[in-house]
Amino acid sequence: MVNTGSLTTLKSGEVLAVSARKVANGKISIEIGEILTESSNSGTNLIKMANKGDDRFTGGGARRAWLTGTPEGLSEMFGLDFNALEYSVNDRGHEISALNILSPTISIETPIGVEQHAICVQVTETTTPNEWQALNFETAAKRRGANGSICQHKGKAIFANTDVALASQRTNTFLNMDVAVQVAGVGTVSSDTGEIFS
């Protein structure tokens, strides 16, 4: 179960329980990573396809989400004793234990017995920032590439939130981005709102 995968070998559509981290109040936070597949919600990225082999057009790595709970609750769900794991302190001062569990499942007690369910990363894009996103607007807003302009939907900045979800119940929400065009002598302009991006 542990060490059955890694972020470096993770393929599109695969899910990985990356690590466990000790957090406040004796709880554990499980990091989940997934390389999301292109879907009808996000469309097919022709630029990415046309630039196969060019690392600048890979579309990024695994999307991440975190599931936080008590060691006892998580142990029941994952079938792994989180209190018995070996934790080491990383360069940021966090106590981390590598999991690297490919295709993780959790146990859920039902009236007819215990069922195993695959988990995944669910993405919800919105134009309404949460408190942290509002305070960290420049780093929290979705961008057109690492140093690109902020992505907008109907003239408002897009923010992406992630959660851990049951794969059978996932509903990703991706907003259509305003089209940005290059205007000579002006720069990048939103064709929807006329806003000039710097």
Secondary structure as a PSIPRED ss2 file (coil, helix, strand):
# PSIPRED VFORMAT (PSIPRED V4.0)

   1 M C   1.000  0.000  0.000
   2 V C   1.000  0.000  0.000
   3 N C   1.000  0.000  0.000
   4 T C   1.000  0.000  0.000
   5 G C   1.000  0.000  0.000
   6 S C   1.000  0.000  0.000
   7 L C   1.000  0.000  0.000
   8 T C   1.000  0.000  0.000
   9 T C   1.000  0.000  0.000
  10 L C   1.000  0.000  0.000
  11 K C   1.000  0.000  0.000
  12 S C   1.000  0.000  0.000
  13 G C   1.000  0.000  0.000
  14 E C   1.000  0.000  0.000
  15 V E   0.000  0.000  1.000
  16 L E   0.000  0.000  1.000
  17 A E   0.000  0.000  1.000
  18 V E   0.000  0.000  1.000
  19 S E   0.000  0.000  1.000
  20 A E   0.000  0.000  1.000
  21 R E   0.000  0.000  1.000
  22 K E   0.000  0.000  1.000
  23 V C   1.000  0.000  0.000
  24 A H   0.000  1.000  0.000
  25 N H   0.000  1.000  0.000
  26 G H   0.000  1.000  0.000
  27 K C   1.000  0.000  0.000
  28 I E   0.000  0.000  1.000
  29 S E   0.000  0.000  1.000
  30 I E   0.000  0.000  1.000
  31 E E   0.000  0.000  1.000
  32 I E   0.000  0.000  1.000
  33 G E   0.000  0.000  1.000
  34 E E   0.000  0.000  1.000
  35 I C   1.000  0.000  0.000
  36 L C   1.000  0.000  0.000
  37 T C   1.000  0.000  0.000
  38 E C   1.000  0.000  0.000
  39 S C   1.000  0.000  0.000
  40 S C   1.000  0.000  0.000
  41 N C   1.000  0.000  0.000
  42 S C   1.000  0.000  0.000
  43 G C   1.000  0.000  0.000
  44 T C   1.000  0.000  0.000
  45 N C   1.000  0.000  0.000
  46 L H   0.000  1.000  0.000
  47 I H   0.000  1.000  0.000
  48 K H   0.000  1.000  0.000
  49 M H   0.000  1.000  0.000
  50 A H   0.000  1.000  0.000
  51 N C   1.000  0.000  0.000
  52 K C   1.000  0.000  0.000
  53 G C   1.000  0.000  0.000
  54 D C   1.000  0.000  0.000
  55 D H   0.000  1.000  0.000
  56 R H   0.000  1.000  0.000
  57 F H   0.000  1.000  0.000
  58 T C   1.000  0.000  0.000
  59 G C   1.000  0.000  0.000
  60 G C   1.000  0.000  0.000
  61 G C   1.000  0.000  0.000
  62 A C   1.000  0.000  0.000
  63 R E   0.000  0.000  1.000
  64 R E   0.000  0.000  1.000
  65 A E   0.000  0.000  1.000
  66 W E   0.000  0.000  1.000
  67 L E   0.000  0.000  1.000
  68 T E   0.000  0.000  1.000
  69 G E   0.000  0.000  1.000
  70 T C   1.000  0.000  0.000
  71 P H   0.000  1.000  0.000
  72 E H   0.000  1.000  0.000
  73 G H   0.000  1.000  0.000
  74 L H   0.000  1.000  0.000
  75 S H   0.000  1.000  0.000
  76 E H   0.000  1.000  0.000
  77 M H   0.000  1.000  0.000
  78 F H   0.000  1.000  0.000
  79 G C   1.000  0.000  0.000
  80 L C   1.000  0.000  0.000
  81 D C   1.000  0.000  0.000
  82 F C   1.000  0.000  0.000
  83 N C   1.000  0.000  0.000
  84 A C   1.000  0.000  0.000
  85 L C   1.000  0.000  0.000
  86 E C   1.000  0.000  0.000
  87 Y C   1.000  0.000  0.000
  88 S E   0.000  0.000  1.000
  89 V E   0.000  0.000  1.000
  90 N C   1.000  0.000  0.000
  91 D C   1.000  0.000  0.000
  92 R C   1.000  0.000  0.000
  93 G C   1.000  0.000  0.000
  94 H C   1.000  0.000  0.000
  95 E E   0.000  0.000  1.000
  96 I E   0.000  0.000  1.000
  97 S E   0.000  0.000  1.000
  98 A E   0.000  0.000  1.000
  99 L E   0.000  0.000  1.000
 100 N E   0.000  0.000  1.000
 101 I E   0.000  0.000  1.000
 102 L E   0.000  0.000  1.000
 103 S C   1.000  0.000  0.000
 104 P C   1.000  0.000  0.000
 105 T E   0.000  0.000  1.000
 106 I E   0.000  0.000  1.000
 107 S E   0.000  0.000  1.000
 108 I E   0.000  0.000  1.000
 109 E E   0.000  0.000  1.000
 110 T E   0.000  0.000  1.000
 111 P C   1.000  0.000  0.000
 112 I C   1.000  0.000  0.000
 113 G E   0.000  0.000  1.000
 114 V E   0.000  0.000  1.000
 115 E E   0.000  0.000  1.000
 116 Q E   0.000  0.000  1.000
 117 H E   0.000  0.000  1.000
 118 A E   0.000  0.000  1.000
 119 I E   0.000  0.000  1.000
 120 C E   0.000  0.000  1.000
 121 V E   0.000  0.000  1.000
 122 Q E   0.000  0.000  1.000
 123 V E   0.000  0.000  1.000
 124 T E   0.000  0.000  1.000
 125 E E   0.000  0.000  1.000
 126 T E   0.000  0.000  1.000
 127 T C   1.000  0.000  0.000
 128 T C   1.000  0.000  0.000
 129 P C   1.000  0.000  0.000
 130 N C   1.000  0.000  0.000
 131 E H   0.000  1.000  0.000
 132 W H   0.000  1.000  0.000
 133 Q H   0.000  1.000  0.000
 134 A H   0.000  1.000  0.000
 135 L H   0.000  1.000  0.000
 136 N C   1.000  0.000  0.000
 137 F H   0.000  1.000  0.000
 138 E H   0.000  1.000  0.000
 139 T H   0.000  1.000  0.000
 140 A H   0.000  1.000  0.000
 141 A C   1.000  0.000  0.000
 142 K C   1.000  0.000  0.000
 143 R E   0.000  0.000  1.000
 144 R C   1.000  0.000  0.000
 145 G C   1.000  0.000  0.000
 146 A C   1.000  0.000  0.000
 147 N C   1.000  0.000  0.000
 148 G C   1.000  0.000  0.000
 149 S C   1.000  0.000  0.000
 150 I E   0.000  0.000  1.000
 151 C C   1.000  0.000  0.000
 152 Q E   0.000  0.000  1.000
 153 H E   0.000  0.000  1.000
 154 K C   1.000  0.000  0.000
 155 G C   1.000  0.000  0.000
 156 K E   0.000  0.000  1.000
 157 A E   0.000  0.000  1.000
 158 I C   1.000  0.000  0.000
 159 F E   0.000  0.000  1.000
 160 A E   0.000  0.000  1.000
 161 N E   0.000  0.000  1.000
 162 T E   0.000  0.000  1.000
 163 D E   0.000  0.000  1.000
 164 V E   0.000  0.000  1.000
 165 A E   0.000  0.000  1.000
 166 L E   0.000  0.000  1.000
 167 A H   0.000  1.000  0.000
 168 S H   0.000  1.000  0.000
 169 Q H   0.000  1.000  0.000
 170 R C   1.000  0.000  0.000
 171 T C   1.000  0.000  0.000
 172 N C   1.000  0.000  0.000
 173 T E   0.000  0.000  1.000
 174 F C   1.000  0.000  0.000
 175 L C   1.000  0.000  0.000
 176 N C   1.000  0.000  0.000
 177 M C   1.000  0.000  0.000
 178 D C   1.000  0.000  0.000
 179 V C   1.000  0.000  0.000
 180 A E   0.000  0.000  1.000
 181 V E   0.000  0.000  1.000
 182 Q E   0.000  0.000  1.000
 183 V E   0.000  0.000  1.000
 184 A C   1.000  0.000  0.000
 185 G C   1.000  0.000  0.000
 186 V C   1.000  0.000  0.000
 187 G E   0.000  0.000  1.000
 188 T E   0.000  0.000  1.000
 189 V E   0.000  0.000  1.000
 190 S E   0.000  0.000  1.000
 191 S C   1.000  0.000  0.000
 192 D C   1.000  0.000  0.000
 193 T C   1.000  0.000  0.000
 194 G C   1.000  0.000  0.000
 195 E C   1.000  0.000  0.000
 196 I E   0.000  0.000  1.000
 197 F E   0.000  0.000  1.000
 198 S C   1.000  0.000  0.000
